Amino acid sequence: MRKIVPAPAPTTVSERRLYAMGLRLCSTALLASMGALIKAVSETGVKLPEIMFWRQAFAVPVILFWAYGTVGIPSLQTHQFKLHLRRSGMSLVGMTLNFGSVLLLPLAEATTISFTVPLFATILAALLLGERVGKHRWLAVACGFLGVLVVTQPGRSPIPLDGALVALGSSFMVALISTQVRDMAKTEGPVTITFWFSFLGMFPLGLLLPWFSTPLVGHQWLLLIGIGILGAGGQMMMTASLRYAPLSTVVAMDYSALIWSTLIGYAYWDHLPPNSTWVGAPIIVASSAYIFWRERRLSIERQAETAA
């Protein structure tokens, strides 16, 4: 029998910026649609831990099928198991908060608050990485959180405060995880990263299933299968976009999520964001976009100084 040799881990990948932006745009649409299915299946009585378990379980065969037809099953083998294990644990926390925000908030408001990821990334860069953050970026961070206050209007808004806090917690975890995924993507393919996250995540969620499982009927199964397929596809595309271009290049595509979530929320739940969201969302988006623009400019300046 011929021995199957694992495919070597990818090393360097040439940048393909337009391709990466297209992947990110498609990823945003798929994940926004997944959020709608999560909200819909929850309204039928399915609990959050069960939704998360089936999201992982139905994603695994999709990833295996995709790997078989593209990079090959052997490419899923990894020498970075500890990194995948740590990433899976962190991502489960992030996914709990992300799904929870979708259940507690209207889709458009949950999406708007998710744009605070760059604000948290800036804070983490200063606190954990010791990066020098100038007054321009600190001002952008302050303006971004001011936009969050405009959207949530604590004490006056119909938006529940606990939902807003859960959404902010989700953004914090995404910012924390993104740095790790960017580093892992230098040696691990997007299919490999996505597979191990979904596969490893099934085990702790499976332990919770006996306490949260409910008898499922046909349309609930269809919704859960859709969540798994959309989640796997969206995550693979998002991870791949970071492989072919820097985050500062592709992040602008993420803001299209507000369009998708608003359209889906109106079509399915007849919900349009209140005026406070339309005022606060541009403040958050502008602050986040400025942070990415500023980081990109500083990176170019540092490269020019190094070359000189």
Phi, psi and omega in degrees: 000132181287130180284132179273121180264126180302141178295140180295146179294138179296147181248280181255141180230128180289146181287137176226085194292316180296320178298317179297320179294322177296319176299317182294322179295314178296320178301317181298318179294318180294317182289327175295320177294322177299319178301321178294319179293324177300314180296319182294315182288330176296325180291347176270358177109359179283131185278158185303311180302324180290320177300316181295320179298310183289333173300318179287315186296318181282342177286326185301308179298327177297316180293318179298317178297317179295318179296319180300321183274351184236275187276346181094143181301321180302337181291347179283346176293147186219151172257008182243043186300319181297322178294319178296321180295316179294318180296322180296318179297315179296320183290330176295320175297314179298320181293323177300314180291320181295311178296321179299321179295324178294324180284328185271338185237158167299153186303316184296319181290321177298319179293318180301314181292333179295342179287359177279001181307312179298330178295314178292325178298321178295316179297316180295323179298322180285319186278320186263324184260354180069019181289139178282118180251119183283175184295332180296314181287324176297323177294320178296320178299314180298317179295321179299315179288334171297320176298323176298318178296323178296318181292313187278330181043068184308129178090343183236337186274149173290349178288124182293137183296321180296324177295319179295320180293321177296319179296320177295320176298322177297317179297320178300315181292323178298318178297320181292320183284327185301321179298318180293318180296321179299320178290318180295326183293348178287334182235345183241135179288159181299325179293320179295315180298316182292320180299310185293327176298313182291317183294311181293328181292338181295329189290307177294326178291326178296328178293332180275341189303318181302334182269347185234359183287150178228153175297123185257144177247179189308308185290333176291319177299319180298318179296317181293321176297317178299320178299316180296316181293313181294321179296315180296313180297315181295320182290320178297318179293320179295316179295319179295326180298325178286344179278331185256354179198155177295157179302323181297337180278318189266346189296333181300331179294335182297331184290346175293344179300328180294324177294311181299312184294324178294315180296315180294317180299322179286319183292322187262321185248001180056039181247128171245138181301145177289172182301325181299326178291319180293334177277316184284326183301313178299328179294315180295314181297315181297320179296315180295316180297322179295320179300315179295319179297318181294318178296321179296317180296316179296323178297318178296319179296319179294321178295321179294320178294321179294318180295326180288000000 
